[in-house]
Amino acid sequence: MTSIAPIDTFHLDNNLGANKTELFSHQSINYKALRERAYNLRWATLPEDVIPLTAADPDFPIAPEIITAIQRYAGAGVFSYGPADGLSSFRNIAAEVLRKRKKVSCKADLILPIDGAASGMFTIAKMALKPGDEAIVFDPVDFLFQQSIEAAGGKVIRLPFDLKTRTFNPDDLYRLISPRTKMICICNPHNPIGRVLNEKELSILGKVAVENKLWIMNDEIWSDIVYSNSSFHSIVNVHPWVAERTITVHGFSKTFGLAGLRMGYIVTPNEKVYHDIVTTSKVASTSSGVTTISQIAATAAYQDCWYWADAFLVHLEKVRDYAVKRLNSINGLHCVQPEGTYVLFVNIESFGISEEEMAAYLLKHAKVAVVPGAAKWFGPGASGHIRLCFSTSMDIITTAIDRIEYALMQLRIKKSKPIFDSLNNWEKMIESF
Ligand SMILES: Cc1ncc(COP(=O)(O)O)c(C=O)c1O
């Protein structure tokens, strides 16, 4: 058994900030700022002694070039209205990044900056669906798909993502198409399973969309977090007819840690669709849209910070390899190495308790917060699992897993207690004879 770190020997008391240390070292983490600012089930929302492996949001400070760009822009002291459909500097660099890094050709003026990928998904669903229309989503998958479809009055139709084969069955997909189906939703790379969809899977999804004249909501927010044993393909490259039906969202929360700036973008090769997206988003009326400062930060990220994102990925791959090995060595846990994303989807079925009970147990006894594979987060297909985010330091992930290991060992002992109790009784019975 590996060593167990008691909860009270683990102190996260550094407060150094990014510039004083190596990128992605434990010392680089500004724990004081996380305590104040990291919400969404993370540091700011939990007791001091709890490690949050919950929302997929990095613990590390952002790249220094982004900080400088924000300071320089703010220094001019002018925060007038920006262009309704975004800063051209951002749209140009986004088009270049898509071309160079994702091999996706697109026009800068068909890119709409928006206040986060989540908001992009809601906008796409609102544009594509009328009340009662059906949209197909993977099961399990991130809850934002369900929420965005239902907010548009649509009906969620779940396509099982088999957790053993780690893919979907094309027959299921064909079977789920009805006259009311209007959209297929793709999460590539897949949160929470960590799969990066291959060209064959994308071709099937694209073919079904074209044959049935469906929209494709294509969430590629995780497409920079793809490890060395895999490679990313965008569905828009399957065929121009598929691209015409595809509306893609990208974001800055996962790759560059800018979740609090609420920045993302929607892109489509289809001019009419772009126009409809702009209308739906209400950016022209100024009642919606992303702040200029967030676009400045995102422009700096795309222009100057790929060295940072690439180093982040190298760090994440080390943490992934360590965490998967350690978790699989714990009696009763099982997880498959993700090809992309920085979440681990861990099977806990052997403990005979629900995912909600397991999350509550780990919070109380391991002082580690995880996301239960509850239907409200990922759909019914996530049951029997918990999700752990690992975009943190090696020290924190090691301590978190030490705690989980110790707590689960105790859970096993507790659960087998009735056997000991009956054995004791049996011994007493023998003694009494
Ligand atoms: C698949 C997926 N899409 C969208 C989002 C939301 O991204 P943003 O922070 O840009 O709204 C997330 C965040 O966890 C995600 O995992």
The ligand as an SDF file (V2000), in Angstrom:
LIG
                    3D

 16 16  0  0  0  0  0  0  0  0999 V2000
  -17.8570   20.2210  -22.7030 C   0  0  0  0  0  0  0  0  0  0  0  0
  -17.9320   21.5930  -22.1240 C   0  0  0  0  0  0  0  0  0  0  0  0
  -18.5440   22.5790  -22.8150 N   0  0  0  0  0  0  0  0  0  0  0  0
  -18.6390   23.8210  -22.3320 C   0  0  0  0  0  0  0  0  0  0  0  0
  -18.0970   24.1560  -21.1080 C   0  0  0  0  0  0  0  0  0  0  0  0
  -18.2580   25.5620  -20.5920 C   0  0  0  0  0  0  0  0  0  0  0  0
  -17.1990   26.3840  -20.9980 O   0  0  0  0  0  0  0  0  0  0  0  0
  -17.1460   27.9560  -20.6650 P   0  0  0  0  0  0  0  0  0  0  0  0
  -16.4620   28.0980  -19.3630 O   0  0  0  0  0  0  0  0  0  0  0  0
  -16.3680   28.5730  -21.7850 O   0  0  0  0  0  0  0  0  0  0  0  0
  -18.5470   28.4480  -20.6290 O   0  0  0  0  0  0  0  0  0  0  0  0
  -17.4480   23.1670  -20.3620 C   0  0  0  0  0  0  0  0  0  0  0  0
  -16.8950   23.4680  -19.0260 C   0  0  0  0  0  0  0  0  0  0  0  0
  -16.7130   22.6060  -18.1830 O   0  0  0  0  0  0  0  0  0  0  0  0
  -17.3450   21.8570  -20.8910 C   0  0  0  0  0  0  0  0  0  0  0  0
  -16.7210   20.8670  -20.2330 O   0  0  0  0  0  0  0  0  0  0  0  0
  1  2  1  0
  2  3  1  0
  2 15  2  0
  3  4  2  0
  4  5  1  0
  5  6  1  0
  5 12  2  0
  6  7  1  0
  7  8  1  0
  8  9  2  0
  8 10  1  0
  8 11  1  0
 12 13  1  0
 12 15  1  0
 13 14  2  0
 15 16  1  0
M  END
$$$$
